[in-house]
């Protein structure tokens, strides 16, 4: 009975986490436009399940996602092909001079550039660090060098490590650890995330295993 339950749990947990992440992303992307699109959808003729409130909400989310996809595709096309880059730079300069907005915009842009830059090394090196206390270790990913002021205040060379939480790796702890206490692992970042999300059920492959 126990074996059957554990087998079912191993099969169900990844599916449940995947559904949760997809629902979270969909709601995060569609929430700012939901009010306007829902009002427009209600004015259209509805039949069957689409006449219910849940059907209207689902149809609105689908329309928003399609619209965002097409808009992003069109934006990327113009950015690469035409003079749109100069317009983006002009928009950046305007946003950089708006109080409060400039802080949020600049920080968000730097984070996205660091995460998606092809040459960036952030969150690619998996390490083992003592956390939350000596003798207890956690799997983490190197985010980058710690601020110079922090290293100077601690009189030790520090490094910034992100520790994802289980089973939701989208949240976690941002820590600064002395470099000499960091243990580098021969493990890929996707293997580390599988290990964390599965609550250690999925073990990382051995070095050299395809």
C-alpha positions as CSV (number, residue, x, y, z in Angstrom):
1,X,0.0,0.0,0.0
2,X,2.8,2.4,0.9
3,X,4.7,1.7,-2.3
4,X,1.6,2.3,-4.4
5,X,1.0,5.6,-2.6
6,X,4.6,6.8,-3.1
7,X,4.5,5.8,-6.8
8,X,1.3,7.7,-7.3
9,X,2.8,10.7,-5.4
10,X,5.9,10.7,-7.6
11,X,3.7,10.8,-10.7
12,X,1.2,13.3,-9.4
13,X,3.6,15.9,-7.8
14,X,5.4,17.0,-11.0
15,X,2.0,17.4,-12.7
16,X,0.6,19.4,-9.8
17,X,3.6,21.7,-9.6
18,X,3.5,22.2,-13.4
19,X,-0.2,23.1,-13.3
20,X,0.4,25.5,-10.4
21,X,3.3,27.3,-12.2
22,X,1.3,27.6,-15.5
23,X,-1.8,28.9,-13.6
24,X,0.4,31.4,-11.7
25,X,2.1,32.7,-14.9
26,X,-1.2,32.9,-16.7
27,X,-2.9,34.9,-13.9
28,X,0.2,37.1,-13.5
29,X,0.2,38.0,-17.2
30,X,-3.6,38.4,-17.7
31,X,-4.5,40.2,-14.4
32,X,-3.6,43.8,-15.6
33,X,-5.9,43.5,-18.7
34,X,-8.7,41.3,-17.3
35,X,-11.1,44.1,-16.5
36,X,-11.1,45.7,-19.9
37,X,-11.1,42.4,-21.9
38,X,-13.9,40.9,-19.7
39,X,-16.1,43.9,-20.4
40,X,-15.6,43.5,-24.1
41,X,-16.2,39.8,-24.0
42,X,-19.5,40.3,-22.2
43,X,-20.8,42.4,-25.1
44,X,-20.3,39.5,-27.5
45,X,-22.9,36.8,-28.1
46,X,-22.4,33.8,-25.9
47,X,-23.5,30.2,-26.2
48,X,-23.3,27.2,-23.9
49,X,-20.5,27.2,-21.3
50,X,-19.3,30.6,-22.6
51,X,-22.4,32.3,-21.1
52,X,-21.2,31.6,-17.6
53,X,-18.9,33.8,-15.6
54,X,-16.2,31.2,-15.5
55,X,-16.5,30.7,-19.3
56,X,-16.2,34.5,-19.9
57,X,-13.1,34.6,-17.6
58,X,-11.5,31.7,-19.5
59,X,-12.2,33.2,-22.9
60,X,-10.8,36.5,-21.7
61,X,-7.6,34.9,-20.5
62,X,-7.1,33.1,-23.8
63,X,-7.7,36.3,-25.8
64,X,-5.2,38.2,-23.6
65,X,-2.5,35.5,-23.9
66,X,-2.9,35.5,-27.7
67,X,-2.8,39.2,-27.8
68,X,0.3,39.4,-25.6
69,X,2.0,36.7,-27.8
70,X,1.3,38.6,-31.0
71,X,2.3,41.9,-29.5
72,X,5.6,40.5,-28.2
73,X,6.3,38.9,-31.6
74,X,5.6,42.1,-33.5
75,X,7.6,44.2,-31.0
76,X,10.6,41.9,-31.4
77,X,10.3,42.0,-35.2
78,X,10.3,45.8,-35.3
79,X,13.1,46.0,-32.7
80,X,15.4,43.8,-34.8
81,X,14.4,45.1,-38.2
82,X,13.8,48.8,-38.0
83,X,14.5,51.9,-36.1
84,X,12.5,50.8,-33.1
85,X,15.6,50.4,-31.0
86,X,16.1,54.2,-31.0
87,X,12.5,54.6,-29.8
88,X,13.1,52.1,-27.0
89,X,16.2,54.1,-26.0
90,X,14.2,57.2,-26.0
91,X,11.5,55.6,-23.9
92,X,14.3,54.4,-21.5
93,X,15.6,57.9,-21.1
94,X,12.1,59.2,-20.4
95,X,11.4,56.5,-17.8
96,X,14.8,57.0,-16.2
97,X,13.8,60.6,-15.4
98,X,10.4,59.8,-13.7
99,X,10.8,59.7,-9.9
100,X,10.0,56.3,-8.4
101,X,9.2,54.8,-11.8
102,X,12.9,55.0,-12.8
103,X,14.0,52.8,-9.8
104,X,11.4,50.1,-10.5
105,X,12.0,50.1,-14.3
106,X,15.8,50.1,-14.1
107,X,15.9,47.3,-11.5
108,X,13.5,45.2,-13.5
109,X,15.4,45.7,-16.7
110,X,18.7,44.8,-15.1
111,X,17.2,41.6,-13.5
112,X,15.7,40.4,-16.8
113,X,18.9,41.2,-18.7
114,X,20.9,39.2,-16.2
115,X,18.6,36.2,-16.3
116,X,18.2,35.9,-20.0
117,X,21.5,37.2,-21.3
118,X,23.1,34.3,-23.2
119,X,26.6,35.1,-21.9
120,X,25.6,35.5,-18.3
121,X,26.7,33.0,-15.7
122,X,24.1,33.8,-13.1
123,X,22.3,30.8,-11.7
124,X,24.3,28.4,-13.8
125,X,26.8,27.2,-11.2
126,X,25.4,24.8,-8.5
127,X,27.0,24.9,-5.1
128,X,26.7,23.5,-1.6
129,X,26.7,26.0,1.3
130,X,26.2,25.7,5.1
131,X,22.6,26.9,5.7
132,X,20.8,27.6,7.9
133,X,23.5,26.7,10.4
134,X,27.0,25.0,10.5
135,X,26.8,21.3,9.7
136,X,23.6,21.6,7.7
137,X,24.0,22.1,3.9
138,X,21.7,23.4,1.2
139,X,21.9,23.3,-2.6
140,X,22.2,26.8,-4.1
141,X,23.1,28.7,-7.3
142,X,25.6,31.4,-7.6
143,X,23.8,34.7,-8.4
144,X,27.0,36.8,-8.6
145,X,29.6,38.6,-6.6
146,X,28.5,40.1,-3.3
147,X,28.5,43.9,-3.0
148,X,32.0,45.2,-2.4
149,X,30.9,47.1,0.7
150,X,29.6,43.8,2.2
151,X,32.9,42.0,1.6
152,X,34.9,44.9,3.0
153,X,32.7,45.1,6.1
154,X,33.0,41.4,6.8
155,X,36.8,41.5,6.0
156,X,36.2,38.4,3.8
157,X,35.5,37.8,0.1
158,X,31.8,37.2,-0.1
159,X,29.6,35.7,-2.9
160,X,25.9,35.9,-3.4
161,X,24.0,32.6,-3.4
162,X,20.3,32.0,-4.2
163,X,18.8,29.0,-2.3
164,X,15.5,27.8,-3.9
165,X,12.8,26.5,-1.7
166,X,11.0,23.1,-2.0
167,X,8.8,22.4,-3.8
168,X,8.4,25.9,-5.2
169,X,11.8,27.0,-6.6
170,X,10.3,30.4,-7.6
171,X,10.8,31.6,-4.0
172,X,13.9,31.2,-1.9
173,X,16.6,32.9,0.2
174,X,19.2,35.3,-1.0
175,X,22.4,34.8,1.1
176,X,26.0,36.0,1.1
177,X,28.6,33.4,2.0
178,X,32.4,33.6,2.3
179,X,34.0,32.2,-0.8
180,X,36.1,29.7,1.2
181,X,32.9,28.1,2.6
182,X,31.3,27.4,-0.8
183,X,31.5,23.9,-2.2
184,X,31.3,23.7,-6.0
185,X,29.3,20.8,-7.4
186,X,29.6,19.0,-10.7
187,X,25.8,19.4,-11.3
188,X,23.8,21.2,-13.9
189,X,21.3,23.8,-12.8
190,X,18.3,21.9,-14.3
191,X,19.4,18.8,-12.4
192,X,19.5,20.9,-9.2
193,X,16.0,22.3,-9.8
194,X,14.6,18.7,-10.5
195,X,16.1,17.6,-7.2
196,X,14.6,20.5,-5.3
197,X,11.1,20.4,-6.9
198,X,10.8,16.6,-6.4
199,X,11.8,16.9,-2.7
200,X,14.9,14.9,-3.4
201,X,12.9,12.1,-5.1
202,X,14.7,12.7,-8.4
203,X,18.4,12.3,-7.9
204,X,20.9,14.2,-10.1
205,X,22.6,12.1,-12.7
206,X,26.2,11.1,-12.1
207,X,28.9,13.2,-13.9
208,X,29.2,12.0,-17.5
209,X,25.7,10.5,-17.6
210,X,23.8,11.9,-20.7
